[in-house]
């Protein structure tokens, strides 16, 4: 131990120094022995890191008044809190909305039916959902491709075979894949909710081409997706009144889950992390007091030499 | 304190056993407590709360 200490710190820590100097924490730092070039390099790295952090913070705080779109107001989602899980009943309703409304144009190619198990559906229900689709599979023993009903391991079907087909069917606009859309859009689920409920007649002076609709939350204002959510456009199996805002809220919650499937685990883990780190903080504080107690309670007594 | 030191911490063998045993109980305590907190805060929202309706 002493040899290792000496290798890293020289003799500084091992030599007995006058008690006054020992009380100064700078003598416990090894930075004094660094070469001047090293100090400059480390100083520069620190300054650059701090500067980049401050720049990012300033950019994030900026007003963002350059575009003409309206910024989505923050809604009081009940999964917004630090420890708040997603409302799984809402996720289940949101899946109904996606399946019956959104999936007509939007794919969700990274979500499989097995992902629904234990989140919004039981295994039997998820199997039943999967069996409603047909999947092209193969080749079989004779080398032919065939279609079969879907299995739990199948991903959600895409409405169009490829992006070109999707553009051709939608006036050249590509309906984005919705798997990670909440993470992919500024404003997240607030944006999704505002977009779905924010359709208006175009104000005077705004020119829309054919197949375009006015939505103040969409960058540019002209969106190629028509309003799809109206009151009672579908019926919920659990009897919740399917108002427009309820539909938008449920599908935004569902999309939040598909974008962040680890959402609940993450927040559960945060509680554990707070517990363990809190415990370690208490221990560190105790050990610090313990180790410094002899240094801090030391008294220097001057005893004159007797002649 | 002295009893704890003499019976557990003095010998490396008993010290190691004490560390492993206390790690087990610490982990269980943290895990069970934080899961209980999470389930209490989110009562009614989790899948296990609504799954009975669909089985």
Interface residues (C-beta under 8 A of the other chain):
Chain A: X78 X79 X83 X84 X85 X86 X87 X88 X89 X92 X118 X119 X120 X121 X122 X125 X238 X264 X267 X268 X271 X272 X275 X276 X279
Chain B: X30 X31 X33 X34 X35 X37 X38 X41 X42 X45 X46 X47 X49 X50 X51 X53 X54 X55
